[in-house]
Amino acid sequence: MRSRQYDPDLTPPWKRSVPVPEVPAEPDLVVEEVTTGFCGAVVRCEKTAQGPTVTLEDRFGKHRVFPLEPRGFLLEGRVVTLVRPSAAPRTPSGPARTASGSIAVPGARARVARAGRIYVEGRHDAELVERVWGDDLRVEGVVVEYLEGVDDLPSIVRDFGPGPDARLGVLVDHLVPGSKESRIAAEVTGEHVLVVGHPYVDVWQAVKPSSVGIAGWPSVPRGQDWKTGVCRALGWPENTGAAWQRILAGVRSYKDLEPELLGRVEELIDFVTVGS
């Protein structure tokens, strides 16, 4: 009589976990943590006393640390187990991303410009928005124009004639309570006009110092031109145009910008494209 061979695992088949793929947690891999829904790009993996962890960064620059547990993440909607990457390089997986962190649309043509517009205060602001959100704006058909200042904003809004199909978004520097900028913003804000701003004296400060290779943005005494004062404090030539090109060269994606600017630009894009 032949003896029967028994499976040492006595767990019923319907209760056994289905194996999931193991994926190396390479930098810039975009995943979602299953319990919190936090979605971000891998920044680094570390070995701790409690076990290996992964740090994720979302599109607003927020960091969260999670343990590398089995079946702990979603990759393109599929459950995976993240593991520490080997030393050997690999081709990044996941969809290609634009500089803003959005999923890239291969071969997408620029959309015909819509009536809605985004105005930003200054040429440097416009160049920074183009550097990070340019691909997204072309797909959405949103044109960005720059203002020389906010003093003429009320007349610009009147001439623009905003409406349901022609919304106007405005990004203002140093929009803080009690300022001239805040009073003008309150004057023109309406159902079809949204004015938002960041707290920085100039958009230069919205670039993370580490991306520029400096320890921090220096304080500039009142009454002194801020940009010139920054150049002096950092030992740069007092050529603000050249300084800006140096700063802009350090911006490769949304990760190089402060959250206070990221959120405001995303808000404006959503506002002018509502209903599309």
Buried (B, 14 or more C-beta within 10 A) or exposed (E): EEEEEEEEEEEEEEEEEEEBEEBBBBEBBBBBBBEEEBBBBBBEBEEEEEEBBBBBBBBBBEEBEBEBBBBBBBBEEEBBBBBEBEEEEEEBBBEEBBBBBBEBEEEEEEEEEBBBBBBBBBBBBBBBBBBBBBBBBBBBBBBBEBBEEBEEBEEBBEEBEBEEEBBBBBBBBBBEEEBEBBEBBEEBBEEBBBBBBBEBBBBBBBBBBEBBEBEEBBEBEEEEEBBBBBBBEBEBEEEBEEBBEBBBEBBEBBBBBBBBBBBBBBEBBEBBBEEE
